[in-house]
Amino acid sequence: MIAETLPLFDSPRARIPGLDGLNHDESIPKVVLGFGMGVDSCAILLRWLTDPTSRNFDLDDLAVVTAQTGDEKATARTEIEKLVLPLMRAHRIRLIQVARSERYATSTGKGIVVLSDARSPDRMFTEGRYKLSDEMLSAGTVPQAGGARL
C-alpha cells in the first residue's frame, strides 16, 4: 500500500501566531503523521522508515506530530524512546510534540504549547501542561477502557 500525500498549505512556509517553540525555519511538511504512540501509529511509522516501497514521498517531507495528553504511561514513553526515536534520529524525521496549556484551545494556537520540534528527538515529553484527566475530572466524566484488541 502506498501512502497518499496531500499538500497542507499553499505557501512554502506558514507561521501560526502563538505557537512559540515551533521551528519556523523548517519548510511546511508535505506529509504529516499523527502519532498517538500506540501500536497502529508506531507500525505505520516504522514501516515507512524501514520499507521505502510503502510510501510515495521522501522522508525529508515527513513530520510526525504527537499531541500529549499528559497521562501517558511511563512504559509507553520509555519504549518509544528506546525503539522508535533512534530510527527517527537516524532518518532525521521531524517530531513535533504539542500539548494543551489550558482547557480550551483555538485554531489560532491559543491554548496549545509546543513541547519540542526537532529532527533529532531524544525524549518524549509525555507530561503535558493541561492533562486530559484534568478536563475529564472537571467535566465529571469517567475514563473508560475500550475492548480487547484482536
MDTraj code that builds the backbone (N, CA, C; nanometers):
import mdtraj as md
import numpy as np

residues = "MET ILE ALA GLU THR LEU PRO LEU PHE ASP SER PRO ARG ALA ARG ILE PRO GLY LEU ASP GLY LEU ASN HIS ASP GLU SER ILE PRO LYS VAL VAL LEU GLY PHE GLY MET GLY VAL ASP SER CYS ALA ILE LEU LEU ARG TRP LEU THR ASP PRO THR SER ARG ASN PHE ASP LEU ASP ASP LEU ALA VAL VAL THR ALA GLN THR GLY ASP GLU LYS ALA THR ALA ARG THR GLU ILE GLU LYS LEU VAL LEU PRO LEU MET ARG ALA HIS ARG ILE ARG LEU ILE GLN VAL ALA ARG SER GLU ARG TYR ALA THR SER THR GLY LYS GLY ILE VAL VAL LEU SER ASP ALA ARG SER PRO ASP ARG MET PHE THR GLU GLY ARG TYR LYS LEU SER ASP GLU MET LEU SER ALA GLY THR VAL PRO GLN ALA GLY GLY ALA ARG LEU".split()
xyz = np.array([
    [0.0836, -0.1165, 0.0000],
    [0.0000, 0.0000, 0.0000],
    [0.0893, 0.1244, 0.0000],
    [0.0580, 0.2196, -0.0844],
    [0.1314, 0.3445, -0.0938],
    [0.0519, 0.4523, -0.0205],
    [0.1216, 0.5309, 0.0617],
    [0.0562, 0.6383, 0.1354],
    [0.0171, 0.7503, 0.0399],
    [-0.1010, 0.8054, 0.0575],
    [-0.1435, 0.9216, -0.0200],
    [-0.0886, 1.0476, 0.0458],
    [-0.0466, 1.1428, -0.0355],
    [0.0033, 1.2685, 0.0196],
    [-0.0817, 1.3830, -0.0327],
    [-0.1074, 1.4781, 0.0532],
    [-0.1847, 1.5961, 0.0174],
    [-0.1109, 1.7196, 0.0635],
    [-0.1136, 1.8274, -0.0160],
    [-0.0481, 1.9500, 0.0300],
    [-0.1241, 2.0093, 0.1478],
    [-0.0499, 2.0600, 0.2457],
    [-0.1138, 2.1168, 0.3633],
    [-0.1491, 2.2640, 0.3454],
    [-0.0601, 2.3388, 0.2828],
    [-0.0783, 2.4824, 0.2689],
    [-0.0378, 2.5235, 0.1283],
    [-0.0840, 2.6391, 0.0852],
    [-0.0465, 2.6898, -0.0462],
    [0.0926, 2.7514, -0.0458],
    [0.1351, 2.8043, 0.0682],
    [0.2639, 2.8726, 0.0740],
    [0.3725, 2.7767, 0.1212],
    [0.4993, 2.8016, 0.0809],
    [0.6066, 2.7130, 0.1256],
    [0.6334, 2.7231, 0.2748],
    [0.5999, 2.8328, 0.3363],
    [0.6158, 2.8491, 0.4803],
    [0.4909, 2.9190, 0.5354],
    [0.4508, 2.8802, 0.6520],
    [0.3367, 2.9448, 0.7169],
    [0.3698, 2.9606, 0.8638],
    [0.3297, 3.0704, 0.9208],
    [0.3558, 3.0951, 1.0619],
    [0.2221, 3.1052, 1.1335],
    [0.2090, 3.0268, 1.2378],
    [0.0874, 3.0313, 1.3183],
    [0.1201, 3.1129, 1.4420],
    [0.0623, 3.2316, 1.4543],
    [0.0917, 3.3143, 1.5717],
    [0.0542, 3.2396, 1.6989],
    [0.1343, 3.2561, 1.8022],
    [0.1027, 3.1951, 1.9304],
    [0.1631, 3.0577, 1.9506],
    [0.2219, 2.9996, 1.8480],
    [0.2836, 2.8687, 1.8649],
    [0.4340, 2.8853, 1.8805],
    [0.4719, 2.9471, 1.9897],
    [0.6141, 2.9604, 2.0205],
    [0.6731, 2.8224, 2.0395],
    [0.7944, 2.8049, 1.9926],
    [0.8606, 2.6762, 2.0043],
    [0.8562, 2.5955, 1.8763],
    [0.7657, 2.6323, 1.7838],
    [0.7606, 2.5663, 1.6543],
    [0.8773, 2.6177, 1.5709],
    [0.9491, 2.5278, 1.5066],
    [1.0653, 2.5668, 1.4278],
    [1.0184, 2.6262, 1.2955],
    [1.0157, 2.7587, 1.2874],
    [0.9663, 2.8263, 1.1679],
    [1.0698, 2.8314, 1.0570],
    [1.1902, 2.7812, 1.0819],
    [1.2904, 2.7702, 0.9764],
    [1.2681, 2.6460, 0.8907],
    [1.1874, 2.5541, 0.9401],
    [1.1549, 2.4328, 0.8651],
    [1.0491, 2.4651, 0.7591],
    [1.0572, 2.3972, 0.6465],
    [0.9529, 2.4089, 0.5453],
    [0.8262, 2.3416, 0.5967],
    [0.7149, 2.3825, 0.5427],
    [0.5883, 2.3179, 0.5771],
    [0.5954, 2.1726, 0.5286],
    [0.5673, 2.0773, 0.6152],
    [0.5760, 1.9368, 0.5742],
    [0.4714, 1.9023, 0.4692],
    [0.5088, 1.8149, 0.3779],
    [0.4147, 1.7680, 0.2756],
    [0.3323, 1.6503, 0.3274],
    [0.3890, 1.5778, 0.4236],
    [0.3218, 1.4615, 0.4814],
    [0.3292, 1.4738, 0.6328],
    [0.2151, 1.4562, 0.6990],
    [0.2098, 1.4630, 0.8450],
    [0.1474, 1.3336, 0.8966],
    [0.2168, 1.2717, 0.9910],
    [0.1636, 1.1519, 1.0566],
    [0.1247, 1.1899, 1.1982],
    [-0.0024, 1.1713, 1.2326],
    [-0.0479, 1.1873, 1.3701],
    [-0.0035, 1.0658, 1.4492],
    [0.0817, 1.0898, 1.5476],
    [0.1460, 0.9815, 1.6221],
    [0.0852, 0.9724, 1.7610],
    [-0.0039, 0.8742, 1.7807],
    [-0.0696, 0.8569, 1.9090],
    [0.0091, 0.7722, 2.0071],
    [0.1276, 0.7262, 1.9667],
    [0.2167, 0.6449, 2.0484],
    [0.1610, 0.5053, 2.0748],
    [0.0613, 0.4665, 1.9984],
    [0.0049, 0.3325, 2.0136],
    [0.0563, 0.2393, 1.9056],
    [0.0016, 0.1204, 1.9033],
    [0.0509, 0.0169, 1.8123],
    [0.0301, 0.0557, 1.6654],
    [-0.0820, 0.1175, 1.6318],
    [-0.1107, 0.1482, 1.4917],
    [-0.0180, 0.2556, 1.4354],
    [-0.0057, 0.3681, 1.5058],
    [0.0809, 0.4742, 1.4531],
    [0.2277, 0.4335, 1.4578],
    [0.2668, 0.3538, 1.5561],
    [0.4052, 0.3016, 1.5598],
    [0.4306, 0.2115, 1.4398],
    [0.3348, 0.1257, 1.4081],
    [0.3520, 0.0340, 1.2958],
    [0.3649, 0.1102, 1.1636],
    [0.2806, 0.2104, 1.1442],
    [0.2880, 0.2898, 1.0213],
    [0.4234, 0.3586, 1.0114],
    [0.4649, 0.4257, 1.1188],
    [0.5914, 0.4983, 1.1172],
    [0.7094, 0.4042, 1.0938],
    [0.7148, 0.2937, 1.1655],
    [0.8261, 0.2001, 1.1497],
    [0.8293, 0.1393, 1.0095],
    [0.7133, 0.1141, 0.9523],
    [0.7115, 0.0620, 0.8158],
    [0.7636, 0.1661, 0.7177],
    [0.7194, 0.2918, 0.7330],
    [0.7682, 0.3967, 0.6438],
    [0.9201, 0.4125, 0.6551],
    [0.9728, 0.3974, 0.7775],
    [1.1169, 0.4152, 0.7978],
    [1.1984, 0.2978, 0.7435],
    [1.1409, 0.1788, 0.7450],
    [1.2189, 0.0594, 0.7084],
    [1.1840, 0.0025, 0.5716],
    [1.0731, 0.0457, 0.5111],
    [1.0311, -0.0080, 0.3816],
    [0.9960, 0.1059, 0.2863],
    [1.0929, 0.1524, 0.2070],
    [1.0678, 0.2634, 0.1149],
    [0.9558, 0.2358, 0.0144],
    [0.9252, 0.1095, -0.0140],
    [0.8174, 0.0796, -0.1094],
    [0.6785, 0.1057, -0.0496],
    [0.6709, 0.1306, 0.0798],
    [0.5417, 0.1523, 0.1456],
    [0.4961, 0.2979, 0.1398],
    [0.5765, 0.3833, 0.0795],
    [0.5426, 0.5262, 0.0751],
    [0.5822, 0.5851, -0.0596],
    [0.5165, 0.6955, -0.0959],
    [0.5475, 0.7639, -0.2209],
    [0.5995, 0.9054, -0.1950],
    [0.6764, 0.9210, -0.0882],
    [0.7326, 1.0509, -0.0526],
    [0.8700, 1.0312, 0.0090],
    [0.9502, 1.1368, 0.0068],
    [1.0805, 1.1344, 0.0717],
    [1.0617, 1.1552, 0.2213],
    [1.1435, 1.0910, 0.3006],
    [1.1325, 1.1068, 0.4457],
    [1.1604, 1.2500, 0.4906],
    [1.2345, 1.3278, 0.4102],
    [1.2572, 1.4696, 0.4431],
    [1.1269, 1.5485, 0.4438],
    [1.0254, 1.4984, 0.3724],
    [0.8965, 1.5671, 0.3618],
    [0.7997, 1.5293, 0.4732],
    [0.8422, 1.4398, 0.5635],
    [0.7545, 1.3878, 0.6689],
    [0.7748, 1.4623, 0.7999],
    [0.6642, 1.4963, 0.8631],
    [0.6660, 1.5443, 1.0010],
    [0.5735, 1.4539, 1.0814],
    [0.6192, 1.4150, 1.1980],
    [0.5402, 1.3328, 1.2892],
    [0.4955, 1.4246, 1.4023],
    [0.3653, 1.4275, 1.4270],
    [0.3098, 1.5164, 1.5293],
    [0.2414, 1.4323, 1.6357],
    [0.2746, 1.4596, 1.7602],
    [0.2063, 1.3932, 1.8709],
    [0.1503, 1.4994, 1.9647],
    [0.0249, 1.4813, 2.0015],
    [-0.0407, 1.5705, 2.0969],
    [-0.0447, 1.4973, 2.2309],
    [0.0365, 1.5412, 2.3218],
    [0.0499, 1.4735, 2.4509],
    [-0.0713, 1.5010, 2.5388],
    [-0.1250, 1.3945, 2.5972],
    [-0.2425, 1.4074, 2.6843],
    [-0.2040, 1.4367, 2.8283],
    [-0.0765, 1.4114, 2.8625],
    [-0.0317, 1.4317, 2.9995],
    [-0.0538, 1.3118, 3.0892],
    [-0.1138, 1.2072, 3.0362],
    [-0.1462, 1.0892, 3.1166],
    [-0.0892, 0.9605, 3.0573],
    [0.0116, 0.9728, 2.9736],
    [0.0722, 0.8545, 2.9112],
    [0.1487, 0.7751, 3.0161],
    [0.1451, 0.6457, 3.0044],
    [0.2190, 0.5601, 3.0986],
    [0.3686, 0.5726, 3.0739],
    [0.4464, 0.5628, 3.1808],
    [0.5924, 0.5743, 3.1713],
    [0.6493, 0.4663, 3.0807],
    [0.5890, 0.3488, 3.0791],
    [0.6396, 0.2412, 2.9939],
    [0.6243, 0.2761, 2.8461],
    [0.5160, 0.3432, 2.8103],
    [0.4975, 0.3848, 2.6705],
    [0.6079, 0.4823, 2.6314],
    [0.6353, 0.5780, 2.7181],
    [0.7404, 0.6765, 2.6910],
    [0.8756, 0.6080, 2.6732],
    [0.9117, 0.5215, 2.7649],
    [1.0447, 0.4591, 2.7574],
    [1.0572, 0.3665, 2.6365],
    [0.9507, 0.2967, 2.6003],
    [0.9565, 0.2090, 2.4827],
    [0.9717, 0.2905, 2.3543],
    [0.8999, 0.4014, 2.3427],
    [0.9133, 0.4881, 2.2247],
    [1.0550, 0.5442, 2.2190],
    [1.1054, 0.5908, 2.3333],
    [1.2413, 0.6468, 2.3368],
    [1.3466, 0.5428, 2.3006],
    [1.3229, 0.4191, 2.3380],
    [1.4211, 0.3131, 2.3152],
    [1.4121, 0.2549, 2.1738],
    [1.2910, 0.2398, 2.1204],
    [1.2727, 0.1684, 1.9948],
    [1.2444, 0.2577, 1.8735],
    [1.1721, 0.3661, 1.8924],
    [1.1290, 0.4477, 1.7779],
    [1.2188, 0.5693, 1.7564],
    [1.2504, 0.6410, 1.8630],
    [1.3295, 0.7635, 1.8468],
    [1.4661, 0.7415, 1.7826],
    [1.5374, 0.6322, 1.8133],
    [1.6655, 0.6122, 1.7440],
    [1.6505, 0.6042, 1.5914],
    [1.5456, 0.5379, 1.5426],
    [1.5215, 0.5320, 1.3980],
    [1.4841, 0.6694, 1.3429],
    [1.4052, 0.7443, 1.4195],
    [1.3687, 0.8789, 1.3750],
    [1.4935, 0.9670, 1.3653],
    [1.5826, 0.9551, 1.4630],
    [1.7079, 1.0326, 1.4579],
    [1.7930, 0.9910, 1.3386],
    [1.8031, 0.8623, 1.3154],
    [1.8853, 0.8117, 1.2048],
    [1.8354, 0.8630, 1.0699],
    [1.7041, 0.8801, 1.0564],
    [1.6452, 0.9275, 0.9307],
    [1.6164, 1.0776, 0.9329],
    [1.6500, 1.1448, 1.0449],
    [1.6275, 1.2891, 1.0602],
    [1.4806, 1.3272, 1.0379],
    [1.3926, 1.2495, 1.0993],
    [1.2487, 1.2745, 1.0905],
    [1.2120, 1.3841, 1.1894],
    [1.1366, 1.4800, 1.1429],
    [1.0919, 1.5893, 1.2290],
    [0.9797, 1.5407, 1.3204],
    [1.0004, 1.5546, 1.4515],
    [0.8994, 1.5190, 1.5513],
    [0.8542, 1.6466, 1.6209],
    [0.7265, 1.6748, 1.6108],
    [0.6672, 1.7916, 1.6763],
    [0.5777, 1.7394, 1.7881],
    [0.6084, 1.7797, 1.9114],
    [0.5287, 1.7384, 2.0264],
    [0.4553, 1.8609, 2.0809],
    [0.3257, 1.8500, 2.0905],
    [0.2446, 1.9593, 2.1419],
    [0.1585, 1.9085, 2.2571],
    [0.1060, 2.0023, 2.3326],
    [0.0136, 1.9694, 2.4412],
    [-0.0774, 2.0890, 2.4628],
    [-0.1849, 2.0639, 2.5315],
    [-0.2719, 2.1752, 2.5690],
    [-0.2136, 2.2434, 2.6918],
    [-0.2277, 2.3749, 2.6960],
    [-0.1811, 2.4502, 2.8120],
    [-0.2975, 2.4985, 2.8971],
    [-0.4170, 2.4793, 2.8482],
    [-0.5378, 2.5194, 2.9204],
    [-0.6549, 2.4390, 2.8659],
    [-0.7696, 2.4554, 2.9259],
    [-0.8838, 2.3715, 2.8886],
    [-0.9271, 2.3905, 2.7439],
    [-0.9345, 2.5149, 2.6991],
    [-0.9832, 2.5412, 2.5637],
    [-0.8685, 2.5784, 2.4718],
    [-0.8700, 2.5249, 2.3520],
    [-0.7710, 2.5569, 2.2504],
    [-0.8437, 2.6151, 2.1290],
    [-0.7751, 2.7049, 2.0578],
    [-0.8357, 2.7680, 1.9404],
    [-0.7570, 2.7333, 1.8152],
    [-0.8160, 2.7627, 1.7007],
    [-0.7493, 2.7370, 1.5732],
    [-0.6304, 2.8303, 1.5507],
    [-0.6198, 2.9361, 1.6296],
    [-0.5050, 3.0265, 1.6177],
    [-0.3885, 2.9818, 1.7044],
    [-0.4053, 2.8737, 1.7787],
    [-0.2972, 2.8204, 1.8607],
    [-0.3068, 2.8566, 2.0072],
    [-0.4022, 2.9425, 2.0451],
    [-0.4184, 2.9743, 2.1873],
    [-0.4588, 2.8474, 2.2606],
    [-0.3889, 2.8201, 2.3697],
    [-0.4181, 2.7005, 2.4472],
    [-0.3331, 2.5807, 2.4088],
    [-0.2439, 2.5986, 2.3111],
    [-0.1534, 2.4921, 2.2672],
    [-0.0104, 2.5358, 2.2951],
    [0.0711, 2.4455, 2.3456],
    [0.2126, 2.4731, 2.3689],
    [0.2942, 2.3703, 2.2918],
    [0.4017, 2.4183, 2.2275],
    [0.4934, 2.3277, 2.1583],
    [0.5979, 2.2832, 2.2595],
    [0.6023, 2.1549, 2.2862],
    [0.6972, 2.0996, 2.3823],
    [0.8331, 2.0741, 2.3179],
    [0.8314, 2.0396, 2.1894],
    [0.9552, 2.0091, 2.1173],
    [0.9265, 2.0077, 1.9683],
    [1.0233, 2.0516, 1.8899],
    [1.0178, 2.0451, 1.7439],
    [1.1598, 2.0168, 1.6980],
    [1.1905, 1.8908, 1.6698],
    [1.3302, 1.8535, 1.6444],
    [1.3406, 1.7423, 1.5414],
    [1.4515, 1.7415, 1.4691],
    [1.4831, 1.6326, 1.3759],
    [1.5746, 1.5283, 1.4398],
    [1.6151, 1.5510, 1.5621],
    [1.6947, 1.4505, 1.6341],
    [1.6381, 1.4332, 1.7743],
    [1.5113, 1.3898, 1.7824],
    [1.4454, 1.3797, 1.9131],
    [1.5072, 1.2708, 1.9998],
    [1.5239, 1.3023, 2.1270],
    [1.5777, 1.2008, 2.2190],
    [1.4883, 1.1818, 2.3407],
    [1.3785, 1.2537, 2.3458],
    [1.2893, 1.2446, 2.4613],
    [1.1453, 1.2670, 2.4196],
    [1.0550, 1.1899, 2.4781],
    [0.9123, 1.2138, 2.4629],
    [0.8668, 1.2932, 2.5846],
    [0.8053, 1.4078, 2.5610],
    [0.7575, 1.4938, 2.6690],
    [0.6126, 1.4566, 2.6985],
    [0.5936, 1.3507, 2.7738],
    [0.4590, 1.2974, 2.7945],
    [0.3800, 1.3672, 2.9045],
    [0.4452, 1.4531, 2.9814],
    [0.3733, 1.5118, 3.0944],
    [0.2712, 1.6175, 3.0528],
    [0.2930, 1.6904, 2.9443],
    [0.1982, 1.7932, 2.9031],
    [0.1830, 1.9021, 3.0086],
    [0.0936, 1.9960, 2.9863],
    [0.0701, 2.1035, 3.0841],
    [-0.0714, 2.0993, 3.1392],
    [-0.1675, 2.0728, 3.0532],
    [-0.3062, 2.0573, 3.0958],
    [-0.3459, 1.9161, 3.0554],
    [-0.3606, 1.8292, 3.1528],
    [-0.3821, 1.6880, 3.1248],
    [-0.5263, 1.6587, 3.0839],
    [-0.5408, 1.5572, 3.0025],
    [-0.6732, 1.5113, 2.9645],
    [-0.7528, 1.4714, 3.0882],
    [-0.6864, 1.4108, 3.1854],
    [-0.7558, 1.3710, 3.3083],
    [-0.8076, 1.4928, 3.3846],
    [-0.7376, 1.6070, 3.3762],
    [-0.7866, 1.7303, 3.4389],
    [-0.9204, 1.7718, 3.3771],
    [-0.9260, 1.7665, 3.2446],
    [-1.0506, 1.8031, 3.1773],
    [-1.1614, 1.7048, 3.2107],
    [-1.1293, 1.5770, 3.2110],
    [-1.2309, 1.4765, 3.2397],
    [-1.2866, 1.4930, 3.3808],
    [-1.1988, 1.5184, 3.4761],
    [-1.2452, 1.5378, 3.6138],
    [-1.3291, 1.6638, 3.6267],
    [-1.2859, 1.7737, 3.5610],
    [-1.3620, 1.8985, 3.5722],
    [-1.4971, 1.8883, 3.5020],
    [-1.5065, 1.8025, 3.4001],
    [-1.6324, 1.7849, 3.3274],
    [-1.7195, 1.6751, 3.3884],
    [-1.6659, 1.6046, 3.4877],
    [-1.7431, 1.4991, 3.5532],
    [-1.7544, 1.3725, 3.4705],
    [-1.6602, 1.3513, 3.3801],
    [-1.6635, 1.2283, 3.3017],
    [-1.5690, 1.1261, 3.3626],
    [-1.5980, 1.0011, 3.3389],
    [-1.5192, 0.8934, 3.3966],
    [-1.4458, 0.8223, 3.2821],
    [-1.3143, 0.8037, 3.2959],
    [-1.2416, 0.7309, 3.1913],
    [-1.2928, 0.5875, 3.1803],
    [-1.2991, 0.5392, 3.0582],
    [-1.3436, 0.4029, 3.0349],
    [-1.2399, 0.3313, 2.9504],
    [-1.2284, 0.2024, 2.9702],
    [-1.1366, 0.1219, 2.8904],
    [-1.2140, 0.0604, 2.7750],
    [-1.1505, 0.0609, 2.6556],
    [-1.2121, 0.0009, 2.5382],
    [-1.2005, -0.1499, 2.5416],
    [-1.2520, -0.2123, 2.4389],
    [-1.2472, -0.3576, 2.4291],
    [-1.1087, -0.4100, 2.3998],
    [-1.0952, -0.5400, 2.4029],
    [-0.9662, -0.6044, 2.3780],
    [-0.9307, -0.5926, 2.2318],
    [-0.8007, -0.5778, 2.2043],
    [-0.7501, -0.5736, 2.0667],
    [-0.7385, -0.7140, 2.0120],
    [-0.7697, -0.7266, 1.8852],
    [-0.7540, -0.8583, 1.8201],
    [-0.6104, -0.8833, 1.7894],
])
top = md.Topology()
chain = top.add_chain()
for i, resn in enumerate(residues, 1):
    res = top.add_residue(resn, chain, resSeq=i)
    for name in ("N", "CA", "C"):
        top.add_atom(name, md.element.get_by_symbol(name[0]), res)
traj = md.Trajectory(xyz[None], top)
